[in-house]
Amino acid sequence: MTLKKVPGRFITFEGIEGCGKSTQTRLLADYLSSRGLKVLVTREPGGTRLGEAIRKLLLDPANAGRIDPRVELLLYLASRQQLLAEVIIPARAAGKIVLCDRYEDATLAYQGAGRGLGMEKIRRLLKFLPLRVQPDLTLLFDLDPAEGFRRIRKAKKTLDRFEREKLDFHRKVRAGYLRIARAEKKRVKVINAALPVKEVYRQVVKIASQTLSSNLTR
């Protein structure tokens, strides 16, 4: 299947820890690039020099219990504003397809639902930010948090600050994500992340291709 060139687009990848979204981000980037499309891959928090510094603070296990949830929220928002200004907006203007590993939905799920700051309160806050870009498509990789933890412990020796959170926290995050998906079915497409990697990838390519172009040739 060959995908014809399309204007700059924005696709985000979401899900709990261990869901495999980072792997699928890279796989989709390779797929699109192999078909001659200009692709830019970035992540949250991070993607810029400032964002990566913020990422280090947020994920450092030494900071467990030391960052107030409201401060955590503001750090994520600061990182995102820099990423939008420096990377995402210029890339889309240049006609690139931007693939972002986490974005606004992560804030709603992690800080809104997981930390208990309130998803609706955060939605109202987001409306006042100077820079905002709505994703053309969001892929939500849904997975039981217990399975996510099993994968993480198998793959990593050292867990970051969020990976060390209790299972109940990640259950709240998952519930927050699914709440977003129910409310925004047109933008958010849920994929069963418990399936084999190749099957997940097949679904990712199918869904992304439908969003990026209606002119597919075989």
N, C-alpha and C positions, 0 to 999 in steps of 0.2 A: 504494500500500500504506500503510495507516494503522496505526501502532503504538499500542496502548493503554498507559495509564500503568502503570508498574511500580515496585516499591520501589527504594530507593537501591541502586545497583550500582557496581562498580569495574572499569573496563576499562583495560588498559595497552597501550601501543604500543611495540614494540621493533624494533631492526634496526641495521645498520651505518650509517656516515656516508653520506649521499646516497641513502638508500633511499626517501625520500618519506614517512616516517611522520608527520612534523609536518604536512604538507599533508593527509594522510588524517585526522589527529586533528581538524583544523579542519572538514573536510568532514563528518565524522560528527557533530560537535557541531552544525553548522548543520542537518543532517538531523533529528536528534532534537529540537532546539529547535523546528523548524518543525511538529513534531507534538505540541507542547504539553508536552514533557517538560522537567523542570528539569535543566540540564546545567552542570557545572563543569569547566573545562579547566585543567589545571595541568601542570607539567613538573619534571623532575629533571635535574641539580640545579637548585634554584630554587623558585619557587612561594610563597616567603615572603621577607620582608626579609633575614633571616639567610641563607636558601638562595640568594638572588640574589647576595649578597656572596661566598658560597663558590663559586658558579658562576663568578664573574668571576675568582677565583683559579685555579680548575681549568682554565679554558679559555684563559686569557691565554697567548699564544705566548711571551711574555717569560719564562714559568716553565718552558719546555721543558727537561727534564733537571734541574730543580731540586727537583722534588717526589718524595720517596721513594714508591715504589708503596704501601707500607703506610700512609703518611700520606695519600696519595690516597684509599685505601680508607676510612679513618676520616673524612675530610672528606665523602665521599659519604654515609656512614652518619649523620653528624651532620645533614646537610641533610635527609635522609629522615625522621629522627625528628621534626624540627621541622615538616616538611610534614605528616606524619601527625597530629601533635598539633593543629596550627593550622588545617589545611585539610581533609585527606581524611576523617578520622574524624568531625568535625562535619558535613561535607557529606553523608556517607552517612546519618548519624543524622537529618538533615533530609529524607531521601528523595530526594536528588539523585543523578544519574548522574555519576560522576566519571571523566573521561578524562584519563589521565596519560601524557605523552610521556616514556617511560623509567621504569623502576622497579627492583625487585630483580634481575630477570634481566640487566639491564645491568651490574650489579655483578659478577654471576657471569661474564658473558661478557668484559667489559672488564678487570676487575682479576683475576678468577680465571683465565680462559684467556689473555687478551691479555697481561697483566703477569706471568703465571706464578705467581701467589700460590696457585693451587689452588682449583678450584671446590668441592670437598668441604670443604675447610678453611673457606671462606667460608660455606658452608651451615651448618656447625656454629656459626660465630660469629653468624649471623643469628638462631639460635634463642634466644640469650641477650639479644637486644635487648628493651627494655621495651615497645615499640610495634611491632606487626606486623599487617598486613591482607593477606589473600590475595586477589589479583584474581579476579573472577568469570570473566574472559576476558582472554587476552593475544593480541594480533595481532602476529605476527612477520613483518616485511616482508623477505623474503630476496632478496639481490642479490649478484652478483659484486663484490667490493671494487674491481676495476679499473673497472667501470662506475660505481660510487659515486664514485670519484675523478674520473672524467670529468665527471660531473654537477656535483660541487662546484666544480671548476676553472672550469666554464662559468658557474656562477651567482654565484661569490664572488670578490672581488679579494683579500681577506685571509682566510687560513685560521687556525682556532683551534689550540690545542695538540694536540688529538687528530687533527684533520684533517691535521696535518703529520707524523703518525706514518708509518712505512714500511708498504708494502703487506703485508708479512709479518705485521705486528701485526694488521691488520684481517682478514687471513685467519684468524688464530687466534681473533679475536673472533667471526667468522661461524661457525667450527666450534663454538665454545662455545655459541652460540645454538642451532644445530641439534642439539647434544647435549641441551640442555634440552627442545627440542621433541619429540625422540624419547622422552624419559623422561616427559613430561607431555602426552600427546596430547589428553587431555580438556580441559585448560585452554588450551594453546598451539596456536593455529591458524596454520599457515604460508601466507603469500600470496606469490606470485611477483611481486616488485616491479619486474621488468623489463618487465612488461606495461604498456600505455598507462594513464595516470592514471584514465581513466573506467572501464576494466575492473577496475582495482584497487579503485576506489571501489565498484563494483557488488558485488564480493566482500565488502568490508568491511561494507556495509549488510546483506547477506544473513546473514553470520555473526553480526554484532552483534544483529540483530533476533531471531535464533534464541535467543540467550542472554538477551536482555532480556524476551522475551515469547513465550509459546506460543499466544497469542490474537491472531493477525494477521487483519485483515479487508482485503479488496480493494475 
